[in-house]
Amino acid sequence: MNILIISHFFPPHTGGVETAAYNTAKQLVKLGHNIVILTSKNEKKSPKYQIMDGFLIYRLKSIYLPEIKGFPQTSNFGIMPKAIFKLTK
């Protein structure tokens, strides 16, 4: 099965959601599924495309907003529909 996982942040960024998305993708690959991750490009040095542990990661440019209570904020909803459309073709 082809599965798309969307997460604002993903490793190497660390946090609970990032870890859960990574572990879920890793386990689904072990079960034989094709996994694609759609996430923010949260570091300038991060590659736009990357294969990690058997799944493909697409990192999208994002608008970085001020942190709220120490938590980073991004917005990539403007380009997300277009990216999803391209991935599902």
Residue pairs with C-beta under 8 A, 6 or more apart in sequence:
1 33
1 34
2 33
2 34
2 36
3 28
3 33
3 34
3 35
3 36
4 35
4 36
4 37
4 38
4 84
4 87
4 88
5 21
5 24
5 25
5 35
5 36
5 37
5 38
6 37
6 38
6 39
6 80
6 84
7 17
7 18
7 21
7 37
7 38
7 39
8 17
8 39
8 40
8 74
8 76
9 15
9 17
9 18
9 39
9 40
9 42
9 72
9 74
10 18
10 21
10 22
10 37
10 39
10 40
10 57
10 59
11 18
11 19
11 22
11 52
12 43
12 46
13 42
13 43
13 72
21 37
21 39
25 35
25 37
25 53
25 55
26 53
26 54
26 55
28 35
28 55
29 35
29 53
29 54
29 55
34 55
35 54
35 55
35 56
36 55
36 56
36 57
36 58
36 87
37 55
37 56
37 57
37 58
38 58
38 60
38 80
38 83
38 84
38 87
39 57
39 58
39 59
39 60
40 59
40 60
40 62
40 74
40 76
41 48
41 59
41 60
41 61
41 62
42 59
42 62
42 72
42 74
46 59
47 59
48 58
48 59
49 56
49 57
49 58
49 59
50 56
50 57
50 59
51 57
58 83
58 87
60 76
60 79
60 80
60 83
61 76
61 79
62 74
62 75
62 76
63 74
63 75
63 76
63 78
64 72
64 73
64 74
65 73
65 74
65 75
66 73
67 73
